Amino acid sequence: MARAVALLAISVLAAPSLAAEALPQAEQDRLAHFVQQDCGSCHGLKMTGGLGSPITPEALEGHTVDGLTSIILDGIPGTAMPPWRPLLTEIEAQWIAEYLLEISP
Amino acid sequence: MRLMSFLSLLLVLALPATAEVEVHATGDLGVVIERTTGSVLIVDQSDMDVLARVEGFGDLSHASAVFSPDARFAYIFGRDGGLTKLDLVTQTIAGRVIQAGNSIGGAISDDGHLVAVSNYEPGGVRVFDAQTLDLVANFPTQSKTIGLVDAPGGRFVFSMWDTGETWIVDMSDATPDVTKITGMGANPYDALITGDGRRYIVGLFGEDGMSTLDLWSDAPVAQRILPGYGRGEEPLPVYKMPHLEGWALAGDRFALPAVGRHELLWLDAQRLTELGRTKTHGQPVFAVARPDGRHVWVNYAHPHNDTVQVIEAASGEVLHSLKPGPAVLHMEFTARGHQVWVSVRDANRIDIYDTQTFEKIGEIPAETPSGIFFTARAHRIGL
């Protein structure tokens, strides 16, 4: 229990977070590249938006990791945001959600 | 007299400098967008080489370029609203304005005097003096604005993602004339104009079909084409929007990417009816006809973007498949189509192919390259 609390504290205070810890560095690098380039094709390389909404940490203020993870996995029906579940695991989507909230690529 | 001596002084000062500059005619040059680093390569198509890397273009996500009629200047449209004028002769930036918050592309007028930029934020089109980059006209649309092209007669044509309208703006008089066409369809994502300047084709994301306008008509009306091409099936998730460019006409037919399907659609260019479809490796992004129209080269959306297929227009058969590498983003033919240059983003490379043998004949290094634009576009309607 103490361990879980400690981990939680770390994840709240600073990166690396829980999902980030679970993934090897090479995988995290690959995902960061994916976010910038492939999410970036609609949301902009700097996440400032395009056809898709801006997804900078400021623009995402108020969103939770869980909420974003579910948007990434299942998309937003009626918009151009596709479901990424066929291509990303839940842990990868969670890593991306945390990355978007914490880091400005 | 004072002016004369000033000019002589300028000449004396300028001469030693000009003597050192190597002359490069611009007719076989091009630019390559390096999207992550905000830089642009000036490339020599005949030498298959890089002449210069120019920096300072800002955010080049989804960047594109048009050229001045003399093919000296490239106008680069960046995501951050930056409109940058690049001098291919001096290999320097000749002007730059941040004209909006978020942009998606641009066009140059048929006379070369005006450059128009299509904006997401604030939605609309702004028109600039091509020489000075001073604002000439502003057309707010209350919508993300896409598919901006030039049309003969000093016109620009563009469409609205949110409202499904197409506007034709006639800039040939001092007071611009705007014609608004409604009912183009749900969520137009991109558009093209044919090389003869007659037909404007709009791709729809929110609707199963496409639409078109006859720009030779005095009062163009939206006409549906390829209605229900998805045959009622649930579309696949779209991980990258297709692009429409003025290279879609292949002989007597258009090659058009299907949205949310692994298919290329063939449309009779005269009757505007479907001729058939080709099963493809993935969801097409660009379907680019070789300038002679005999073959169409197609690249694909993530996660199938390591592959390019060459499809024969007459038969619709896949003739050849290439795997240039991870994330093929764009393809550009030389003016007469003997070569095609392919940007391979994640390999940091441009690959050059012979279009007869499909052999790779060269490559040049580039930092996360996306769009490739040869100056031959200067002389084409809609490019």
Interface residues (C-beta under 8 A of the other chain):
Chain A: H33 Q36 Q37 D38 G40 S41 C42 G44 L45 K46 T48 G49 G50 L51 G75 A80 P82 P83 W84 P86 L87
Chain B: R35 T36 D59 L60 S61 H62 R79 D80 N102 I104 Y120 E121 K144 W161 N187 Y189 F205 P237 V238 Y239 K240 M241 H302 P303 A327 R345 D346 T368
